[in-house]
Amino acid sequence: MANRTPLSKYQIIVNAIKKDIADGILSPGDPLPSENYMSQSYGISRMTVRKALAVLINETYIYSVQGKGHFVSKPDFTHFDINFKRNDDQDFEHKLLSVDIVDMSDDLRIRMQNFTQKKIIEVKQRIFNNGEVVGYDITYLHYNPKEPVLEKEFHYINIDENADNGEKIKKHVTLAVLSSDEHISSILEVEIGFPIIQIEATARNEVSQIIRYGKSYFKGNAFKIRGQ
């Protein structure tokens, strides 16, 4: 069995508060213990406590009131977290189409709020299953002018699974059912208007910074969701 990376101190607090909310120990509107109390209880600095609270606020579990403290948020029934895999019984292979350094568009800048650079890495891949093309993926990554971008580093990899370097990643995913346009149809080798599933995904690291953004397009008959 592989060794599991120990949780960060702030992540222990995050998980504990989430569990208390899920178990009903903390209800909407309930105040959280003070920063001093949590600092002493967990034997950590107030700075670490504040980092945990910032993560919980960003994930809408809690909210803060100046001068009064932090409180449990009311549940948002318009947003759901879903754990899913792309057809658990299928093995997908990613093959590179292109790697380019492109200008950061206004649309991308809105979606990737903490990306400040003017250029960004754009990686395009086709996705195969048993030799048949079933998907197309476009992913945007941070660009560092001081580091060379080598196409060979992106060949035959699944960015979604291999670019996290052991970090705990939280992904926000939006699904939409569309009719394929001429461009997508040519890549997926289907007729124009063929039903496809678009997956728009934003990945954040442990401190809620966006580390990548992308869209994937799958043939409608090549994708399943199993939610819990």
KOLTIFI-936111 format. One line per 3 residues: number of its first residue (from 1); their letters; for each residue x, y, z of N, C-alpha, C, O, CB. Coordinates in pm, whole numbers, plus 50000, padded with zeros to 5 digits. Glycine has a CB too. Layout:
REM KOLTIFI-936111
NUM> a> X/Y/Z/X/Y/Z/X/Y/Z/X/Y/Z/X/Y/Z; ...
//
This chain:
REM KOLTIFI-936111
1> man> 50085/49881/50000/50000/50000/50000/50088/50125/50000/50185/50133/50076/49904/50001/50123; 50054/50223/49914/50135/50344/49904/50116/50429/50029/50009/50433/50088/50096/50425/49778; 50226/50497/50069/50218/50585/50184/50135/50707/50152/50150/50765/50044/50357/50626/50229
4> rtp> 50047/50747/50243/49963/50863/50221/50033/50986/50277/50091/50981/50386/49824/50845/50286; 50027/51095/50204/50089/51220/50248/50010/51275/50367/49888/51290/50359/50094/51324/50133; 50080/51306/50479/50009/51361/50596/49937/51490/50561/49985/51569/50480/50108/51385/50712
7> lsk> 49822/51511/50622/49746/51633/50597/49818/51752/50655/49883/51743/50759/49605/51622/50656; 49806/51866/50587/49857/51991/50641/49778/52026/50767/49664/51982/50783/49848/52105/50535; 49839/52104/50856/49772/52139/50981/49641/52212/50956/49541/52185/51022/49864/52225/51068
10> yqi> 49640/52305/50860/49518/52379/50835/49411/52288/50774/49291/52310/50796/49546/52496/50742; 49454/52185/50697/49357/52095/50635/49289/52009/50739/49174/51968/50721/49426/52007/50530; 49359/51980/50849/49297/51905/50959/49179/51983/51016/49074/51926/51044/49400/51874/51070
13> ivn> 49197/52115/51033/49088/52199/51083/48974/52204/50982/48857/52192/51018/49139/52342/51113; 49009/52222/50855/48907/52227/50749/48822/52101/50752/48699/52108/50750/48974/52244/50611; 48887/51985/50756/48814/51858/50754/48729/51840/50879/48618/51787/50872/48911/51742/50740
16> aik> 48782/51883/50994/48708/51867/51120/48580/51951/51119/48474/51905/51162/48796/51907/51239; 48590/52075/51070/48472/52162/51066/48371/52111/50963/48250/52113/50988/48513/52307/51033; 48419/52064/50849/48329/52008/50749/48253/51887/50806/48134/51870/50781/48408/51966/50622
19> kdi> 48325/51803/50883/48261/51685/50941/48155/51727/51044/48047/51669/51048/48366/51593/51007; 48187/51827/51126/48089/51874/51224/47964/51928/51157/47853/51911/51207/48152/51982/51313; 47983/51994/51042/47867/52046/50967/47787/51931/50908/47664/51929/50916/47913/52143/50855
22> adg> 47857/51834/50848/47789/51720/50785/47716/51636/50889/47609/51582/50860/47890/51633/50709; 47772/51624/51010/47712/51541/51114/47604/51615/51193/47539/51556/51279/47820/51493/51210; 47584/51744/51164/47480/51820/51233/47524/51876/51367/47442/51934/51439/47362/51734/51253
25> ils> 47650/51861/51401/47701/51918/51526/47701/52071/51516/47674/52142/51612/47844/51865/51557; 47733/52119/51395/47724/52262/51365/47611/52282/51265/47608/52216/51161/47859/52317/51309; 47519/52371/51295/47404/52398/51207/47418/52536/51144/47495/52619/51193/47272/52388/51285
28> pgd> 47344/52563/51036/47348/52696/50973/47322/52806/51075/47225/52801/51151/47245/52704/50860; 47409/52906/51076/47397/53018/51168/47476/53002/51296/47497/53100/51368/47255/53038/51202; 47521/52879/51326/47600/52858/51448/47736/52926/51436/47798/52926/51330/47618/52706/51475
31> plp> 47782/52984/51546/47916/53045/51543/48025/52939/51557/48005/52838/51625/47931/53149/51656; 48139/52961/51494/48255/52875/51512/48332/52920/51636/48321/53036/51676/48346/52878/51386; 48410/52832/51695/48496/52875/51806/48588/52987/51760/48615/53002/51640/48580/52756/51860
34> sen> 48636/53066/51855/48723/53178/51821/48857/53129/51767/48895/53014/51788/48746/53266/51944; 48928/53217/51696/49059/53183/51644/49153/53142/51756/49229/53046/51743/49119/53301/51565; 49148/53215/51869/49234/53182/51983/49205/53042/52035/49297/52965/52063/49215/53284/52095
37> yms> 49075/53008/52047/49037/52877/52098/49088/52766/52006/49146/52668/52052/48883/52867/52113; 49067/52782/51873/49112/52679/51779/49264/52670/51777/49319/52561/51764/49059/52707/51639; 49331/52785/51789/49477/52785/51792/49529/52704/51910/49623/52625/51895/49530/52929/51800
40> qsy> 49469/52724/52027/49512/52652/52146/49471/52505/52140/49547/52418/52182/49455/52717/52271; 49351/52477/52089/49301/52340/52085/49385/52251/51994/49412/52136/52026/49156/52339/52038; 49425/52308/51879/49501/52229/51782/49652/52248/51796/49729/52181/51728/49459/52267/51642
43> gis> 49694/52340/51884/49836/52363/51903/49904/52420/51780/50016/52383/51747/49904/52235/51941; 49834/52512/51713/49890/52573/51592/49878/52725/51602/49815/52777/51694/49817/52521/51464; 49938/52794/51507/49935/52940/51509/49801/52993/51460/49726/52922/51392/50048/52998/51423
46> rmt> 49771/53117/51497/49647/53179/51449/49652/53198/51298/49548/53196/51232/49623/53314/51519; 49771/53216/51243/49784/53231/51098/49735/53104/51027/49669/53111/50924/49931/53261/51060; 49769/52988/51084/49724/52862/51025/49573/52847/51038/49507/52800/50946/49795/52742/51092
49> vrk> 49518/52889/51151/49373/52887/51170/49305/52974/51065/49204/52935/51006/49336/52934/51312; 49361/53092/51043/49302/53185/50946/49307/53127/50804/49216/53149/50724/49376/53321/50950; 49413/53054/50775/49423/52990/50643/49312/52887/50626/49250/52878/50520/49562/52922/50626
52> ala> 49285/52809/50732/49177/52711/50726/49042/52779/50709/48959/52734/50630/49176/52624/50853; 49020/52889/50782/48894/52961/50772/48876/53021/50632/48764/53025/50580/48886/53071/50878; 48985/53068/50573/48979/53126/50438/48935/53020/50337/48857/53049/50246/49115/53185/50398
55> vli> 48986/52898/50353/48947/52788/50263/48798/52758/50279/48728/52739/50180/49031/52662/50291; 48750/52752/50403/48609/52723/50428/48517/52833/50376/48408/52805/50328/48586/52703/50577; 48562/52958/50387/48484/53068/50332/48477/53057/50181/48370/53074/50122/48544/53204/50374
58> net> 48591/53029/50118/48596/53018/49972/48507/52905/49922/48450/52915/49813/48740/52996/49926; 48496/52798/50001/48414/52684/49961/48270/52698/50011/48190/52606/49998/48474/52555/50014; 48238/52816/50068/48103/52856/50112/48048/52773/50229/47927/52770/50251/48007/52844/49995
61> yiy> 48135/52708/50304/48089/52637/50424/48059/52734/50537/47969/52710/50618/48195/52535/50470; 48133/52844/50542/48115/52942/50649/48121/53082/50590/48158/53101/50474/48223/52925/50759; 48083/53181/50672/48098/53321/50634/48143/53398/50757/48127/53351/50870/47965/53380/50576
64> svq> 48199/53516/50736/48250/53595/50848/48169/53723/50864/48118/53778/50766/48399/53629/50827; 48157/53769/50986/48093/53896/51020/48195/53977/51098/48241/53936/51205/47959/53876/51102; 48231/54092/51044/48335/54172/51106/48300/54206/51251/48192/54255/51282/48358/54301/51026
67> gkg> 48395/54177/51338/48377/54208/51479/48300/54103/51556/48290/54112/51679/48309/54338/51493; 48243/54003/51485/48162/53902/51554/48217/53760/51539/48199/53676/51628/48019/53906/51502; 48284/53734/51428/48342/53601/51411/48296/53531/51285/48256/53595/51187/48310/53517/51528
70> hfv> 48302/53398/51289/48268/53316/51173/48146/53229/51205/48130/53182/51317/48387/53227/51130; 48061/53210/51102/47935/53139/51122/47915/53038/51009/47966/53055/50898/47816/53238/51129; 47838/52932/51039/47809/52829/50940/47708/52884/50839/47607/52943/50877/47754/52700/51008
73> skp> 47737/52863/50713/47649/52912/50606/47527/52823/50590/47527/52706/50628/47726/52921/50474; 47422/52881/50533/47306/52800/50494/47345/52721/50370/47418/52772/50285/47180/52890/50466; 47298/52598/50358/47335/52517/50241/47282/52577/50112/47171/52630/50107/47282/52375/50257
76> dft> 47363/52569/50008/47323/52618/49876/47276/52499/49794/47357/52419/49747/47441/52692/49805; 47144/52488/49775/47089/52372/49705/47095/52387/49554/47042/52302/49481/46946/52350/49748; 47160/52494/49505/47178/52508/49361/47316/52458/49318/47347/52457/49199/47161/52654/49319
79> hfd> 47399/52416/49416/47534/52370/49385/47558/52235/49450/47527/52215/49567/47640/52473/49433; 47613/52143/49374/47637/52009/49426/47778/51966/49391/47830/51999/49284/47534/51910/49370; 47840/51891/49481/47968/51827/49453/47941/51685/49409/47872/51610/49479/48063/51832/49576
82> inf> 47996/51646/49295/47974/51512/49241/48109/51446/49220/48199/51504/49160/47893/51517/49108; 48122/51323/49269/48240/51244/49239/48209/51158/49118/48112/51083/49119/48283/51157/49361; 48290/51170/49014/48259/51092/48895/48386/51048/48826/48493/51107/48844/48171/51171/48800
85> krn> 48372/50944/48746/48480/50898/48659/48423/50883/48520/48303/50860/48501/48542/50764/48711; 48511/50897/48422/48467/50882/48284/48462/50733/48249/48564/50672/48216/48562/50959/48186; 48340/50675/48258/48324/50532/48231/48428/50449/48305/48535/50419/48251/48333/50505/48080
88> ddq> 48396/50412/48428/48490/50340/48513/48550/50217/48444/48663/50178/48473/48422/50298/48640; 48474/50156/48354/48519/50032/48293/48597/50056/48164/48628/49960/48093/48401/49943/48265; 48629/50180/48133/48700/50208/48009/48837/50267/48038/48860/50331/48141/48620/50303/47922
91> dfe> 48928/50244/47945/49065/50292/47958/49090/50397/47850/49093/50364/47732/49168/50174/47948; 49108/50523/47890/49127/50630/47794/49274/50657/47770/49356/50651/47861/49058/50756/47842; 49306/50687/47646/49443/50721/47608/49442/50863/47551/49363/50894/47462/49500/50619/47505
94> hkl> 49531/50948/47602/49540/51087/47557/49658/51101/47461/49770/51058/47492/49556/51183/47678; 49635/51161/47346/49740/51185/47248/49743/51333/47212/49641/51394/47184/49720/51098/47121; 49863/51387/47215/49882/51530/47196/49852/51574/47053/49893/51510/46957/50022/51567/47232
97> lsv> 49780/51685/47042/49761/51752/46913/49856/51870/46900/49922/51887/46797/49615/51800/46898; 49864/51953/47006/49951/52069/46999/49976/52127/47137/49896/52110/47229/49891/52175/46909; 50089/52196/47150/50122/52275/47268/50163/52413/47219/50258/52426/47142/50236/52207/47355
100> div> 50093/52516/47263/50120/52651/47217/50122/52749/47334/50056/52728/47435/50016/52695/47112; 50198/52855/47317/50194/52966/47411/50108/53073/47346/50144/53126/47240/50340/53021/47446; 49995/53105/47407/49898/53195/47346/49873/53315/47437/49908/53313/47555/49766/53121/47317
103> dms> 49812/53419/47379/49775/53537/47458/49660/53503/47551/49570/53427/47516/49737/53654/47365; 49663/53561/47671/49554/53544/47766/49436/53630/47721/49445/53753/47722/49599/53582/47910; 49327/53565/47683/49209/53638/47638/49134/53695/47758/49157/53654/47872/49116/53546/47555
106> ddl> 49044/53789/47733/48964/53847/47841/48878/53739/47908/48860/53740/48029/48875/53961/47787; 48825/53647/47827/48741/53541/47882/48822/53451/47975/48775/53416/48083/48680/53458/47768; 48943/53413/47933/49027/53329/48018/49069/53402/48144/49078/53341/48251/49150/53282/47941
109> rir> 49095/53530/48133/49138/53607/48250/49028/53609/48356/49056/53607/48476/49177/53750/48210; 48903/53615/48312/48790/53612/48406/48780/53476/48473/48754/53467/48593/48657/53645/48333; 48801/53370/48396/48786/53236/48450/48904/53192/48537/48890/53106/48624/48768/53137/48336
112> mqn> 49019/53252/48515/49141/53214/48588/49190/53335/48664/49291/53397/48627/49252/53159/48491; 49118/53370/48771/49135/53500/48835/49277/53530/48882/49322/53644/48873/49043/53510/48950; 49348/53429/48932/49481/53456/48987/49593/53449/48883/49710/53467/48918/49510/53360/49099
115> ftq> 49559/53422/48756/49660/53422/48650/49686/53567/48609/49596/53633/48556/49614/53336/48528; 49805/53616/48632/49836/53757/48603/49919/53774/48477/49930/53886/48426/49908/53819/48720; 49978/53668/48426/50065/53681/48309/49984/53706/48182/49865/53677/48176/50151/53556/48293
118> kki> 50051/53761/48080/49985/53791/47954/49980/53670/47861/49899/53665/47769/50056/53906/47884; 50066/53573/47885/50071/53452/47803/50031/53331/47886/50042/53333/48009/50212/53432/47743; 49986/53227/47818/49942/53106/47887/49969/52987/47796/49971/53000/47674/49791/53115/47926
121> iev> 49990/52870/47858/50014/52748/47780/49880/52683/47745/49795/52661/47831/50104/52648/47859; 49863/52655/47618/49742/52588/47569/49780/52449/47518/49861/52436/47426/49672/52672/47456; 49722/52347/47577/49750/52209/47539/49623/52146/47483/49519/52146/47549/49804/52127/47660
124> kqr> 49633/52093/47362/49518/52028/47299/49549/51879/47281/49657/51842/47235/49485/52094/47162; 49452/51795/47320/49470/51650/47310/49344/51584/47255/49233/51631/47276/49504/51592/47447; 49364/51475/47185/49253/51388/47147/49253/51272/47244/49358/51229/47292/49264/51339/46998
127> ifn> 49134/51220/47273/49119/51113/47370/49062/50991/47299/48961/50999/47230/49028/51156/47489; 49131/50878/47318/49093/50754/47248/49051/50646/47346/49095/50644/47462/49209/50705/47162; 48966/50557/47298/48929/50436/47372/48924/50320/47274/48845/50321/47180/48792/50454/47445
130> nge> 49008/50221/47297/49016/50106/47207/49040/50148/47062/48982/50091/46969/48888/50022/47216; 49125/50248/47044/49161/50292/46910/49065/50390/46846/49093/50442/46738/49174/50176/46824; 48951/50416/46910/48850/50509/46856/48859/50643/46927/48868/50648/47050/48707/50449/46870
133> vvg> 48857/50752/46851/48857/50884/46913/48722/50907/46978/48618/50895/46912/48890/50995/46809; 48723/50941/47107/48597/50961/47179/48589/51100/47244/48482/51141/47290/48581/50854/47286; 48703/51173/47247/48700/51302/47314/48809/51396/47266/48904/51356/47198/48712/51284/47461
136> ydi> 48794/51521/47304/48887/51628/47267/48901/51718/47389/48801/51757/47449/48838/51708/47141; 49025/51751/47426/49049/51828/47547/49139/51949/47518/49239/51939/47448/49113/51739/47655; 49100/52064/47574/49183/52185/47569/49208/52227/47714/49114/52251/47789/49113/52301/47486
139> tyl> 49336/52235/47753/49371/52272/47889/49466/52391/47887/49555/52401/47802/49436/52152/47964; 49444/52482/47983/49529/52601/47996/49606/52594/48126/49548/52571/48233/49445/52730/47989; 49738/52616/48117/49827/52605/48231/49910/52732/48246/49922/52811/48153/49919/52483/48216
142> hyn> 49966/52751/48365/50054/52864/48390/50173/52860/48294/50227/52754/48264/50103/52863/48536; 50214/52977/48247/50332/52988/48163/50440/53068/48236/50416/53180/48280/50298/53055/48028; 50557/53008/48249/50673/53075/48308/50775/53100/48199/50834/53004/48148/50734/52991/48425
145> pke> 50799/53227/48161/50892/53258/48054/51033/53203/48077/51110/53186/47983/50899/53407/48035; 51067/53176/48204/51201/53129/48236/51216/52978/48219/51326/52925/48227/51237/53167/48377; 51103/52910/48196/51107/52765/48179/51065/52728/48037/50959/52771/47992/51017/52696/48282
148> pvl> 51145/52647/47967/51108/52609/47830/50987/52518/47829/50968/52437/47920/51225/52541/47760; 50905/52531/47725/50789/52445/47707/50824/52341/47602/50841/52375/47485/50662/52527/47666; 50836/52214/47643/50877/52108/47554/50758/52019/47522/50696/51961/47611/50993/52026/47615
151> eke> 50728/52008/47393/50612/51928/47354/50625/51783/47398/50526/51719/47432/50593/51933/47203; 50749/51731/47399/50766/51590/47434/50720/51561/47577/50687/51447/47609/50911/51548/47418; 50718/51663/47661/50674/51643/47799/50523/51620/47807/50474/51569/47908/50713/51762/47885
154> fhy> 50450/51657/47703/50304/51646/47706/50250/51528/47627/50130/51503/47628/50243/51773/47653; 50338/51453/47559/50290/51342/47476/50237/51227/47561/50299/51187/47659/50402/51292/47387; 50121/51176/47522/50063/51055/47580/50043/51066/47730/50063/50968/47802/50151/50937/47549
157> ini> 50002/51183/47779/49973/51196/47921/49832/51248/47939/49775/51312/47851/50074/51289/47990; 49777/51220/48055/49649/51276/48093/49676/51388/48191/49702/51362/48309/49554/51167/48155; 49671/51512/48146/49700/51627/48232/49612/51626/48354/49656/51661/48464/49681/51758/48155
160> den> 49488/51585/48336/49391/51588/48446/49437/51504/48564/49401/51533/48678/49256/51541/48398; 49515/51399/48538/49555/51309/48645/49700/51324/48685/49736/51287/48797/49529/51169/48605; 49787/51376/48598/49931/51369/48622/49999/51503/48646/50121/51506/48662/49995/51303/48509
163> adn> 49925/51612/48649/49990/51742/48661/49977/51805/48798/50000/51925/48814/49935/51836/48559; 49939/51725/48899/49911/51781/49030/50026/51770/49128/50021/51829/49235/49792/51716/49087; 50131/51694/49094/50251/51685/49177/50220/51651/49322/50285/51702/49413/50328/51814/49172
166> gek> 50121/51566/49344/50090/51525/49479/50004/51621/49558/49964/51590/49670/50214/51502/49552; 49974/51737/49501/49889/51833/49571/49745/51781/49580/49700/51704/49494/49892/51970/49500; 49676/51823/49684/49534/51794/49692/49460/51897/49610/49467/52016/49638/49485/51793/49840
169> ikk> 49390/51852/49508/49326/51940/49412/49174/51932/49426/49118/51823/49438/49368/51905/49268; 49110/52047/49425/48964/52053/49423/48921/52106/49287/48969/52208/49240/48910/52144/49539; 48829/52033/49224/48787/52069/49090/48640/52109/49089/48554/52043/49149/48811/51953/48993
172> hvt> 48613/52217/49020/48475/52260/48999/48441/52228/48854/48507/52275/48762/48455/52415/49030; 48336/52148/48835/48304/52097/48702/48162/52137/48663/48069/52126/48743/48319/51944/48697; 48148/52183/48539/48017/52214/48483/47996/52126/48359/48082/52120/48271/48005/52366/48447
175> lav> 47882/52059/48354/47851/51973/48240/47742/52034/48155/47649/52097/48206/47808/51834/48287; 47754/52016/48024/47651/52065/47932/47639/51967/47816/47738/51911/47770/47683/52209/47881; 47517/51947/47768/47493/51864/47650/47476/51957/47531/47389/52044/47531/47367/51771/47669
178> lss> 47559/51937/47429/47560/52026/47313/47551/51946/47184/47562/51823/47183/47688/52113/47313; 47529/52018/47076/47541/51961/46942/47676/52003/46886/47712/52121/46892/47422/52008/46848; 47751/51910/46832/47887/51941/46786/47884/52036/46667/47803/52021/46575/47961/51812/46748
181> deh> 47976/52134/46670/47990/52225/46556/48089/52166/46457/48135/52053/46475/48037/52366/46603; 48120/52240/46353/48206/52187/46247/48345/52152/46299/48400/52048/46262/48218/52288/46133; 48401/52238/46386/48536/52215/46438/48541/52089/46526/48626/52002/46505/48583/52337/46519
184> iss> 48451/52079/46621/48450/51963/46711/48417/51835/46634/48473/51729/46662/48349/51984/46825; 48327/51846/46539/48289/51729/46459/48407/51672/46382/48423/51550/46372/48177/51766/46362; 48491/51761/46328/48607/51715/46252/48708/51643/46341/48772/51548/46297/48675/51833/46182
187> ile> 48722/51688/46465/48818/51626/46557/48765/51493/46609/48839/51396/46620/48848/51720/46675; 48634/51489/46642/48575/51366/46696/48529/51269/46587/48485/51158/46616/48457/51402/46784; 48541/51313/46461/48505/51230/46347/48358/51188/46351/48324/51070/46336/48594/51106/46342
190> vei> 48273/51289/46373/48128/51266/46374/48062/51371/46285/48126/51466/46241/48070/51272/46521; 47934/51352/46260/47860/51448/46179/47832/51574/46259/47822/51569/46382/47730/51386/46129; 47818/51687/46190/47781/51812/46256/47643/51793/46321/47550/51740/46259/47779/51931/46153
193> gfp> 47631/51838/46445/47506/51821/46518/47502/51697/46605/47403/51673/46674/47394/51818/46422; 47608/51617/46601/47614/51496/46683/47611/51535/46831/47679/51631/46869/47742/51412/46650; 47535/51464/46917/47529/51500/47060/47661/51475/47130/47719/51367/47121/47419/51420/47130
196> iiq> 47709/51577/47200/47834/51566/47275/47814/51623/47415/47722/51701/47441/47949/51641/47202; 47901/51582/47505/47901/51634/47642/48023/51722/47660/48136/51678/47637/47899/51518/47746; 48000/51846/47701/48109/51939/47729/48133/51942/47880/48040/51961/47959/48076/52082/47675
199> iea> 48258/51924/47919/48297/51930/48060/48390/52050/48077/48501/52051/48024/48366/51797/48107; 48344/52150/48149/48426/52268/48178/48477/52254/48320/48398/52244/48414/48343/52402/48160; 48609/52252/48338/48666/52220/48468/48770/52324/48511/48856/52363/48433/48730/52082/48466
202> tar> 48759/52366/48636/48858/52455/48697/48919/52381/48815/48847/52330/48901/48794/52591/48743; 49052/52375/48820/49121/52305/48928/49190/52406/49019/49258/52497/48972/49225/52204/48871; 49170/52388/49150/49231/52476/49250/49319/52393/49343/49293/52276/49368/49122/52552/49332
205> nev> 49425/52458/49393/49513/52390/49487/49460/52404/49629/49347/52448/49650/49656/52446/49478; 49542/52366/49727/49497/52363/49866/49462/52500/49922/49385/52511/50018/49603/52300/49951; 49518/52605/49861/49486/52741/49909/49391/52811/49813/49384/52934/49809/49616/52824/49927
208> sqi> 49319/52731/49734/49212/52778/49646/49260/52866/49530/49182/52944/49476/49112/52854/49726; 49387/52855/49492/49436/52925/49374/49408/52838/49251/49429/52717/49254/49588/52957/49386; 49362/52900/49144/49337/52827/49020/49471/52788/48958/49558/52873/48937/49252/52912/48920
211> iry> 49488/52660/48929/49613/52614/48869/49595/52571/48723/49693/52561/48649/49670/52497/48950; 49471/52547/48683/49447/52518/48541/49297/52527/48513/49213/52519/48602/49501/52379/48502; 49268/52544/48386/49129/52553/48340/49121/52484/48206/49215/52489/48127/49081/52703/48330
214> gks> 49010/52419/48180/48999/52353/48051/48858/52310/48016/48767/52315/48099/49088/52236/48049; 48843/52269/47891/48717/52214/47843/48745/52083/47770/48841/52072/47694/48644/52314/47749; 48660/51986/47797/48668/51858/47727/48536/51833/47655/48429/51872/47703/48701/51742/47824
217> yfk> 48545/51767/47540/48426/51735/47461/48426/51584/47435/48522/51530/47381/48423/51817/47326; 48317/51517/47474/48308/51373/47457/48185/51337/47374/48081/51402/47382/48302/51304/47594; 48202/51234/47294/48086/51178/47227/47985/51135/47333/48023/51078/47436/48126/51058/47135
220> gna> 47858/51162/47309/47757/51134/47408/47750/50988/47449/47711/50958/47561/47626/51176/47358; 47787/50897/47358/47779/50754/47390/47907/50700/47452/47920/50579/47473/47748/50676/47265; 48002/50790/47483/48131/50747/47539/48151/50799/47681/48263/50795/47732/48246/50793/47449
223> fki> 48046/50847/47743/48061/50912/47873/47948/50874/47966/47832/50874/47926/48067/51063/47857; 47983/50842/48090/47884/50812/48193/47921/50886/48320/48039/50911/48346/47874/50659/48219; 47820/50921/48400/47843/50983/48531/47783/50894/48638/47668/50851/48628/47783/51127/48537
226> rgq> 47861/50868/48738/47811/50795/48855/47831/50885/48975/47942/50897/49026/47884/50657/48874; 47726/50948/49020/47735/51044/49131/47694/50979/49262/47616/50884/49266/47649/51166/49105; 47751/51035/49371/47717/50986/49505/47678/51104/49593/47646/51085/49711/47836/50908/49567
//
